[in-house]
Amino acid sequence: MPKAKYDMIYHDLKQKIEDETYPYQELLPSEHILVKTYGCSRNTVRRALAELTSDGYVQPMHGKGVRNIFQPVEQAAFTVGGIESFQESALRNNKVPFTRILQFSELSADKKIAKKTGFAFGTPLYYIQRLRYLDGIPLILDHNYFNAEQIKGLTPEIARHSVYAYLENELGMTIATSKRTMTVEHMTQVDETYLDLKDYNCLAVITNQTYDDNGIQFEYTQSRHRPDYFQFQDVAARKKK
């Protein structure tokens, strides 16, 4: 099925859920009505609803319909979820993004870097340190390692905008999965130098190892967030035993 069609339906339904055209806990229009509304097949509607289910917006109920389970975040937090670029996350959270490149260098993974990142010893890497601003406030410090054999032609200008957009639109890479660890860590001198930490002495830290659709790791990133602007959302389902 054409991706553009179900993707358009997904974004339209998502917008209507977020602006409460479809209120919380109410049922969405039936599949039959959605098929007529969007002029598409039932499978296309189901694909869009499956995406909304995966994102935690709706809950399908067999024989009853699809219920809206989305509730907007009340606090002024930067909500992190899914595999998306900083630009995409910022826009989804209605924040104005800006990135400042603090360091951009090429190196080979030594034993220490290999152990930390998961890249093989000797792998050529780009190391990038990026300071992320939201609404003009420096709130996130990213330490990125990218596999230079997979990501050729990376530049500071690309890194300032969106590496993921470059990978997908220019290199044709498919970003597939990410292993993610979240911790709370004491601030470092670098954190204190660049981030507006107010009175905080610790940060929420997300560490990612990200893979393409061939299962090859192309990225290791540690993102260090001021805690009051950090919120992680996930969708979990209980597995039947």
N, C-alpha and C positions, 0 to 999 in steps of 0.2 A: 504494500500500500504506500502511497506517496507520503513521505514524512511531513511535508509541509502542511498537509491537510489536518492530520491528527495533532500536529504541533500547534496549529492555529486554534483548534478547538480546545486543546489543553490550556493555552494561555488565556483564551476568552473565558472559559469556565473558572479558571484560577482567579482572574480579575473579579468576576462576579461573586465568587466566594469571599474574597478579601474585602470587597466594598459592601458586603452584606446584602447584595441583591438576592442571594440565596442565604438566608439567616442560619446561624449556628444551630445544629441539631435538626434542621429541617431537611426533607428529602429534595434532592435535585429532580428536575424534570425526568420523566421516564426515558428509556432508550429510544422508544418509538418517537417521542416528541423531539428528542435531540437529533435523531436521524433526519426528521423533516425540517427542523430548524437550520441545520448546517448543510443539508443537501448532500449527505454522504451515506456510506454503508454502515451497517451495525458494527462491523469489525473495527472501522475507523473510530467510532464513538467509544467502543470498548477499549481501544488502545489508549485514547486520551484519558479515560476514567482510570485505567490501570496506572498511568503516570501520576495522576492525582492521588491515588491510593498509596503508591510508593512514597510520595512526598508528605503523606500524613494529612492530606486535606479532606479526604472522604473515606467512608467505610461502606463497602458493598454488603448488602444483606440479602441472602439467597431468597428469592421470591417476594421481596419487599421493596427493593430499590436501593438507592445509594444515598447515604446520609452525610451531610456536611458536619465534620468534626473539627473544623479549623477554628482556632481562637487566636486573635492577634496578640502579639506580645505587648504588654502594657508598659513595661519599663523601657527607658531609652537605652537599649543595649544593641550591640552589633551581633546579630544572630548568625551563627556559623552552621552550615549543614550541607551535605552532599559534596560532590567534587566540582568546585567552581573557582573561578579566578577572583582576586581581590576586587576587581572592577565589578564583576557580576554580583558578588556578595554585597558590596556597598550600595549598588543601585537597588537591589532587592530589599535592602534595609532603609531605603530612602535617605542615604547619606551621600555627601559629596566627597568622592575619593581623590586623593593625590598621592603620588609616589615619588620619593626622593632616593636616588641611588647613592649609597654611601661607599660602596666598594664593588668593583667588577674586575675579576681576575680569572686567569686560566691556570690550572694546576693538575697534578696527577695525584690520585688517591694513595696516600701513604698508609701504613698499618693502622694508625690512629683513626684517620678519616674513613678507611675501609670498614673498620669495626663499628664506627658510629653510624655510618650511612647505609651500609649494606652493599655498596658498590665494591667490585673486585679490586684488589690491590693493583695499582698502576693504571686504573681507568682514567682517561682524560676528562676533566670536569671544568665546568664554569662554576665559580663561587661568586654569589651575589649577595650583598647585604642591602636590604631595602627598608626604608622608613616609610610607614604607611600613615597617612593623615586621613581622618574622617571629620568632615565639616571644619577643616583647618586645624585640627588638634592632632599632634603626633601620638598615636595610641598603640601602634603595632610595629614590632621590629621583626623582620623576616631574615632568616639565614637560609639561603637556597644553594643547593648543589644540583646541577643538571649535567647529565651525561653528554659530553661534547661530541661523542661518536654518533649519537642519535639526533642531537639538536644542533645541526650545523648552521653557522651564520648568525648565532645569537649576538646581539649588540646591547649596549646600555640603553639605547633608545627603545628597543623592543621590550626590554626588561622594565622600563619605566611605565610602559602602557600595559601590555598583557602578553606574557609568554604563552599562555594557553591559546589565545587567539592566533598567535604566530604558528604554534604547533598544528592546530586544526586547519586553519585557513590557508597557510602558506606551505607547510610541510606535509599536510594530509595525514597527520597522525591521529589515531583514535585513542583517546584517553579513557581507560577502562575501569581500573580499580585503584583504591588507595587504602593502605593499612595505616591506622591512625591511633596515636597514643596521646592522652591528655593528662597533664600533671600540673601541680602548683609548685613553683620554684621561687627561691629568694632572688631578688633583683641582683644583676651584675653591675659593674661599673659602666659598661656600655649601655645597658638599659637606662641607668640613671642619667647618663649624658644626653641621650637622644629623646627619651620618652617623657611626656608630661605625666608623671606618676602621682602627682598631688602628695598625699601622705602615705601612699602604699609602699610597702617594701617587698612585695611579692607579685608574681605575674601568673596568669593562666597561660600554659604553654601547650601548643598542639604540635606534635611531630608526625609528619607524613612521609611514607614511602609510596610513590605513585608509579603505576605500571601501564604500559600500552596494551593493546588487544592481543599481542603475542606473548604477554606475560613478562615482558622485559622492563626492568625498573629504569625510569628515565629521570626521576627526581627524588631528592630527599630535602625536606624543608622543615625547619623549626620556626614556628610563629609564636612570638611572645606578646601577649595582650595585657593591657591594663585591666584588672579584674572587673571593675564596675561597668566596663563597656563590652564585656564578653558574655555571650550566652551560646551554649551549644544545644541544638535541637536534633533529635533523631526519632525515627519511627521504629518501634520494636513490636514484633508479633510473637506470642507464646506458641512454641512448637508442641504439637500433639505427641504424647508419649505412647 
